[in-house]
Amino acid sequence: MRSLFHAFMSAATVVVCLSLAGCSNPKPWPQSPLYVTPINDPNWQAPAGKAEAMAAMAGHYAHYDVVAYEAQTPNGPLSTFIISYGFTDLVIEDGKLVEYDRFCHAEDKANQNLVTSFPDSATQAILPRKALVDVYEENGAWKLRRPATPTLIGIDGNPDVALSTNPKDPLINDADHDGKPGVTVFVELFGLIKGEIYLARREIFQNDVTLYSDGTLRGSVVDNSEQLVVGASLSILNTPNNPGQHKDPGLNPIILVPIPADIDTCEELMANRDALFPPEPAF
C-alpha cells in the first residue's frame, strides 16, 4: 500500500516555493537506505513453495511507508518525505493472494521551511481498489509485488485512463466533503502565509516487498501518479504542478509488520507506532 495522498502535501510545498522568491536553505537528502533490513534467523526455514509462501504472507499487517519527492524551486532543490500509516490485509481467495489496504494518518517532512497537512478524516475516507498480488521466488527469497491499481481521488471517471487536465472538469468532486473541490491540502510558509490547495489525483503505485524470518514484509514503493490542481484559496498557490518521485529505492521504503487481528483501529495503530516502526526520517 501507498497512501493515496503521498504527493498531495509535497505538491502543496512545490506550489508555494515556485510561487514565491524563495523558502529557506534547502537541506540535503539523508543517507540511503533510510532503514537497514533485518538479518534472517539462521535457523529459519524459508517457504518451500509458492503455496507455502502465500500462506506465510497471508495475514493482518500494520503498514508504514515513506515516499520521497523532489522538485526544483527558485530557492533550490525541494525534497519531501511523505510518511504514511495504515493497515494491509493479505487474504487467500480462490487460491490467489489478494491485498486490501486502509489508510490512517500521514506526516510531511520537507527540506525547506514550510508545513503542509492533510486531515485524518480525509485520509481515512480514501479506499484503494483491491489488488491481486504476484508471489514469486528470487535468489532464494520469497517476494510479493503489488501491481499498480490506478485509483481516483477528487474526481469521478475511469481510473484506467489518464487524469483530466481541466481544472473545471465537471467530474471533479468534493472527496473530503468540506465544500471545496477535490481534496484540500493546508499549507503554511514561515508561519506567515497560510492557504489551501485543492487537488484531484490519479494514484498509480506499486509495492515490491520481501518476506523475512521475523514475519515482516519489507521493500520499496514506486509511484507514477498524476495530479491536477483544481483551485486554491490564494492565487499564488493556484499553479499547475506534479512533483516526481526520487528514484532511489532506499529513500522509498515500505514495512509491513504482522499484528494481531484485534488491533484494527487507527487509534490503536498510532498508539503502538513506536513499538511497531522505526523513527520517521528527517532532514
C-alpha positions as CSV (number, residue, x, y, z in Angstrom):
1,M,0.0,0.0,0.0
2,R,1.0,3.5,-0.6
3,S,-1.1,6.4,0.8
4,L,-3.2,7.9,-1.9
5,F,-2.2,11.4,-0.9
6,H,1.5,10.9,-0.8
7,A,2.1,13.7,-3.2
8,F,-0.8,15.9,-2.0
9,M,1.3,17.5,0.6
10,S,4.5,17.6,-1.4
11,A,2.6,19.2,-4.2
12,A,1.5,22.0,-1.9
13,T,5.1,22.5,-0.9
14,V,6.2,22.8,-4.6
15,V,3.5,25.3,-5.4
16,V,4.4,27.6,-2.5
17,C,8.1,27.6,-3.3
18,L,7.6,28.1,-7.0
19,S,5.2,31.0,-6.4
20,L,7.5,32.9,-4.0
21,A,11.0,34.3,-4.2
22,G,12.4,31.5,-2.0
23,C,11.8,29.5,1.1
24,S,14.7,28.5,3.3
25,N,18.2,27.0,2.8
26,P,17.5,23.5,1.4
27,K,18.9,20.6,3.3
28,P,20.3,17.5,1.6
29,W,18.7,14.1,1.4
30,P,19.6,11.8,4.3
31,Q,21.8,8.8,3.6
32,S,20.2,6.0,1.7
33,P,18.9,3.5,2.6
34,L,16.8,5.0,5.4
35,Y,16.4,1.7,7.1
36,V,18.6,-1.5,7.2
37,T,16.7,-4.7,6.5
38,P,16.8,-7.3,9.2
39,I,19.1,-10.3,9.2
40,N,17.2,-13.6,8.8
41,D,17.4,-16.1,11.7
42,P,19.9,-18.7,10.5
43,N,17.6,-21.4,11.8
44,W,14.6,-20.1,9.7
45,Q,13.3,-22.3,7.0
46,A,12.0,-20.3,4.1
47,P,8.8,-21.4,2.5
48,A,9.4,-24.5,0.3
49,G,7.0,-23.5,-2.5
50,K,4.5,-20.8,-3.6
51,A,1.5,-22.1,-1.8
52,E,3.6,-22.2,1.5
53,A,4.9,-18.7,0.8
54,M,1.4,-17.4,0.2
55,A,0.2,-19.0,3.5
56,A,3.2,-17.4,5.3
57,M,2.4,-14.0,3.9
58,A,-1.4,-14.0,4.4
59,G,-2.4,-12.0,7.5
60,H,-3.1,-8.6,9.1
61,Y,-0.3,-6.0,8.9
62,A,0.5,-2.6,10.3
63,H,1.6,-0.6,7.3
64,Y,4.4,2.1,7.2
65,D,5.9,3.6,4.1
66,V,7.9,6.6,3.1
67,V,7.8,8.1,-0.4
68,A,10.4,10.7,-1.4
69,Y,9.5,13.5,-3.9
70,E,11.8,16.1,-5.5
71,A,11.4,19.3,-7.5
72,Q,13.2,22.5,-8.4
73,T,12.3,25.8,-6.9
74,P,13.8,29.3,-7.1
75,N,15.4,28.6,-3.7
76,G,17.0,25.3,-4.9
77,P,16.0,21.7,-4.7
78,L,12.8,20.9,-2.8
79,S,12.9,17.4,-1.1
80,T,9.9,16.0,0.6
81,F,9.1,12.8,2.5
82,I,5.5,11.7,2.9
83,I,5.2,9.1,5.7
84,S,2.0,7.0,5.7
85,Y,0.4,4.7,8.3
86,G,-2.4,2.2,7.8
87,F,-3.4,-1.4,7.6
88,T,-2.7,-4.0,4.9
89,D,-4.5,-7.3,4.8
90,L,-3.3,-10.2,2.6
91,V,-6.0,-12.8,2.1
92,I,-6.0,-16.0,0.1
93,E,-9.1,-16.0,-2.2
94,D,-9.7,-18.8,-4.7
95,G,-6.1,-19.9,-4.4
96,K,-4.7,-16.4,-5.0
97,L,-3.3,-13.8,-2.7
98,V,-5.3,-10.5,-2.6
99,E,-4.2,-7.3,-0.9
100,Y,-6.6,-4.9,0.8
101,D,-5.4,-1.5,2.2
102,R,-6.7,1.1,4.6
103,F,-5.3,4.5,5.5
104,C,-5.0,6.2,8.9
105,H,-2.5,9.1,9.1
106,A,0.3,10.8,7.3
107,E,3.2,13.1,8.0
108,D,5.1,15.5,5.8
109,K,8.8,16.3,6.1
110,A,10.4,18.9,3.8
111,N,13.9,20.2,3.5
112,Q,12.7,23.8,3.4
113,N,10.8,25.9,5.9
114,L,7.2,25.1,5.3
115,V,4.4,22.9,6.7
116,T,1.6,21.0,4.8
117,S,-1.1,18.9,6.3
118,F,-4.0,16.6,5.3
119,P,-6.8,15.8,7.8
120,D,-7.0,12.2,9.1
121,S,-10.7,12.2,8.3
122,A,-10.0,12.7,4.6
123,T,-7.1,10.2,4.7
124,Q,-9.3,7.5,6.1
125,A,-12.0,8.1,3.5
126,I,-9.7,7.1,0.7
127,L,-10.4,3.5,-0.4
128,P,-8.0,1.9,-2.9
129,R,-9.0,-0.9,-5.2
130,K,-8.1,-4.4,-4.0
131,A,-5.1,-5.8,-5.7
132,L,-4.3,-9.4,-6.9
133,V,-0.6,-9.6,-5.9
134,D,2.2,-11.7,-7.5
135,V,4.1,-14.0,-5.2
136,Y,7.4,-15.4,-6.6
137,E,10.9,-16.6,-5.6
138,E,14.1,-14.8,-6.5
139,N,17.5,-15.9,-5.4
140,G,16.1,-18.0,-2.6
141,A,13.9,-15.2,-1.2
142,W,10.1,-15.0,-1.5
143,K,8.8,-11.7,-2.8
144,L,5.5,-10.1,-3.3
145,R,4.6,-7.4,-5.9
146,R,1.5,-5.3,-5.6
147,P,0.8,-4.1,-9.1
148,A,-0.5,-0.6,-9.8
149,T,-4.3,-0.3,-9.5
150,P,-5.0,3.3,-10.6
151,T,-7.4,5.0,-8.2
152,L,-9.1,8.4,-8.5
153,I,-9.5,10.9,-5.7
154,G,-11.1,14.2,-6.0
155,I,-12.6,13.4,-9.4
156,D,-15.0,10.8,-10.8
157,G,-14.5,8.8,-14.0
158,N,-12.5,5.9,-15.3
159,P,-9.3,5.3,-13.2
160,D,-7.7,3.3,-16.0
161,V,-7.4,6.4,-18.4
162,A,-5.2,9.4,-18.0
163,L,-6.2,12.1,-15.5
164,S,-8.1,15.1,-16.8
165,T,-6.0,18.3,-17.3
166,N,-9.1,20.6,-17.0
167,P,-9.4,22.3,-13.6
168,K,-13.0,22.9,-14.4
169,D,-13.8,19.4,-15.3
170,P,-17.4,18.6,-14.4
171,L,-16.3,15.3,-12.9
172,I,-14.3,16.9,-10.1
173,N,-16.0,16.1,-6.8
174,D,-15.7,17.1,-3.2
175,A,-13.9,14.0,-1.9
176,D,-13.4,15.2,1.7
177,H,-16.9,16.8,2.0
178,D,-15.5,20.2,3.0
179,G,-17.5,22.2,0.4
180,K,-14.4,22.7,-1.8
181,P,-13.4,21.0,-5.0
182,G,-11.2,17.9,-4.9
183,V,-9.2,17.2,-1.8
184,T,-7.9,20.1,0.4
185,V,-4.3,20.4,1.5
186,F,-3.4,23.0,4.1
187,V,-0.1,24.9,3.7
188,E,1.9,27.3,5.9
189,L,5.1,29.0,4.9
190,F,7.4,30.7,7.5
191,G,4.4,30.8,9.9
192,L,3.2,33.8,7.9
193,I,1.4,32.6,4.8
194,K,-1.4,30.2,5.2
195,G,-3.6,28.8,2.5
196,E,-5.3,25.8,0.9
197,I,-4.8,23.9,-2.3
198,Y,-7.5,21.8,-4.0
199,L,-6.3,18.7,-5.8
200,A,-7.5,15.8,-7.9
201,R,-5.3,12.8,-8.4
202,R,-4.9,9.5,-10.2
203,E,-2.9,7.3,-7.9
204,I,-0.6,4.8,-9.7
205,F,1.7,3.0,-7.4
206,Q,3.2,-0.4,-6.8
207,N,4.9,-2.1,-3.9
208,D,7.7,-4.7,-4.1
209,V,8.5,-6.5,-0.8
210,T,10.4,-9.5,0.5
211,L,9.4,-11.9,3.3
212,Y,11.8,-12.0,6.3
213,S,12.2,-14.5,9.1
214,D,10.6,-12.1,11.6
215,G,7.4,-12.2,9.5
216,T,7.7,-8.7,8.2
217,L,7.4,-7.8,4.5
218,R,9.9,-5.0,3.5
219,G,10.8,-3.4,0.3
220,S,10.1,-0.2,-1.7
221,V,7.3,1.9,-3.3
222,V,7.2,3.0,-7.0
223,D,4.9,6.0,-7.7
224,N,3.8,7.2,-11.1
225,S,0.8,9.2,-10.0
226,E,-0.8,12.0,-11.9
227,Q,-2.1,15.2,-10.3
228,L,-4.3,18.2,-11.2
229,V,-4.5,21.5,-9.2
230,V,-8.2,22.5,-9.4
231,G,-8.0,25.6,-7.3
232,A,-6.6,27.4,-4.2
233,S,-7.5,29.9,-1.6
234,L,-4.7,32.2,-2.8
235,S,-3.8,33.0,-6.4
236,I,-0.1,32.3,-5.8
237,L,-1.0,28.7,-4.8
238,N,-3.1,28.0,-7.9
239,T,-0.2,26.8,-10.0
240,P,0.0,23.5,-12.1
241,N,2.5,21.0,-10.8
242,N,3.1,17.3,-10.5
243,P,6.2,16.5,-8.4
244,G,8.2,13.5,-9.3
245,Q,9.4,10.6,-7.1
246,H,13.0,10.3,-6.1
247,K,14.1,7.1,-7.8
248,D,16.3,5.7,-5.1
249,P,14.5,2.7,-3.6
250,G,16.3,3.2,-0.3
251,L,14.5,6.5,0.1
252,N,11.1,5.0,-0.6
253,P,10.8,2.1,1.9
254,I,7.7,0.2,2.9
255,I,7.4,-2.0,6.0
256,L,4.5,-4.3,6.8
257,V,4.5,-5.7,10.4
258,P,2.3,-8.6,11.3
259,I,-0.1,-7.7,14.1
260,P,-3.0,-9.4,16.0
261,A,-6.3,-9.2,14.2
262,D,-7.9,-7.3,17.2
263,I,-5.6,-4.3,16.5
264,D,-7.8,-2.8,13.9
265,T,-8.5,0.9,14.5
266,C,-6.3,3.8,13.5
267,E,-6.3,5.0,17.2
268,E,-4.8,1.6,18.2
269,L,-2.3,1.7,15.4
270,M,-0.9,5.1,16.2
271,A,-0.8,4.3,19.9
272,N,1.5,1.5,19.1
273,R,3.5,3.4,16.4
274,D,6.9,3.5,18.3
275,A,6.7,-0.2,19.1
276,L,6.0,-1.2,15.6
277,F,8.0,1.0,13.3
278,P,11.4,2.7,13.1
279,P,11.7,6.5,13.6
280,E,10.5,8.8,10.9
281,P,13.2,10.2,8.6
282,A,14.2,13.8,8.9
283,F,16.3,16.3,7.0
